Amino acid sequence: MSSSRILAETLWFPVTLFLGFLFCFAPALHAPQPHHADVVVAGRTPEAKVEAALHRHYPGGFDVTSVADARAARQAVLDRSAVAGYVTGHHPVLYVAKANGTSLLQALGKDFAGLAVANGEPLTLRDVAPTAAKDLTGTTLVYFGTAWNIPGYLLATTLLRAATFNRRRKLMTIVGVAGVFAVAGDLVGVDLGYLPNAPAALAMAFLLTTAVATFCTGMAPFTKQFFPGVGMGLFIVLSTPTSGVAPVAMLPTFFQHVHTVMPLGNAVDALRGVLYFHGAGVRKPVLVLCAWIAAGIGLMGLDAWRHHSTAARHRGGNKQYKEAEPPVDGPSLETPIPTAMPAHHHFGEPIPTLAGTVRDSALQPLQHAAVTVMDDRGRQLVRTATNAQGTYAVAGLPEGHLTIVASSPGRKPQVQRRLLEPGSVLRSDFTLGDRTPGHLRHADLSTRESVDHG
């Protein structure tokens, strides 16, 4: 394999993340200002005059509509149909909500104060949705949302190694872990004074972790080696800058659109609704979170159907077929992971650390010969089978001495003990002779002694 290809396969993931952070975080967060923020106006000053005055300072910054009176202006903010309600008159009042973010509150106060001063009138700010005592910036919900969001992706990643778990058990694990995370996070937030005590917040936290973990689990078989890039791209690179770190009304239009579909942003919106706005504006984000869960379950079902269809086709063709299983090991973030892989390497797949060919005594390739790799303690690392050309490949093996056993029905097994050095690809070929009755006991004893004394 050429050095340029190895370099490309090594660098695609960090380069993709680098570009994602570069073109998502900086454009979204470097200079937040209102973009099509909805405000309502009540009083004697015409709506068009207020919009024109605001447009001079922030073109496209505000979308202004009129309401009947001060009560309607205040209620529009509480209903979350507007981020501010401006009441004109001798004593102008601006209704705002700190729960939408202190930076938005300050920007609105500055803009409308300038508008009131231009008319020779002082402005009064009234906060209709104050935050918890220790949430000084109105963004604490984003930090708790992140704690329920990113671990959901990591949970799906670790479940990929739980080879003994079927799809049902994985879903049950996700539901259980999401419930524990929701309760623990809410208890910590309430106890430390960062969150108000509202039981409905538990449901929003639970939905967030479940949505991310379920969708990631469902998409993993389809994205394969690109799973980390897709997962981190969706749930970190795109989700974080659109989550509410900067109020959504102050994000560029593109990132406002991204916010409407991301689980983290919708969960933060739902949490704001149940904690500070008496449930207003909660239905839409809850539906979005449920849609992510449904999509994840749908992908898991599609993957199950795909495997069943493949197995049925092979059985119908009278071919020996056994679906390859990943190595059984405890969930862990350790890399690399010993993994059986196709003998023919494709771009983006892990680079094999062990490869070889199994032949019979006539030097013809043996298909479906079993190859088992064990570490120096005799622990099985991975088991695979040869293809039609008699070849096999394994990636992610640990450095050091390995014991490799090749076997096939009716043939004498062979054992090799080899040293895998750092940065090298180990080649291990086998020739399996016919097993005769007289050799049966002797071959079995020889194999056992070779593995024991390595």
PyMOL commands that set and color helices and strands:
alter all, ss='L'
color gray80, all
select helices_A, chain A and resi 3-29+47-57+70-78+98-100+102-118+140-159+167-191+200-238+248-250+253-259+263-276+283-316+437-453
alter helices_A, ss='H'
color red, helices_A
select strands_A, chain A and resi 37-42+62-66+84-87+93-96+124-127+339-341+352-360+370-374+380-385+391-395+400-407+414-420+426-427+430-432
alter strands_A, ss='S'
color yellow, strands_A
deselect
rebuild
show_as cartoon
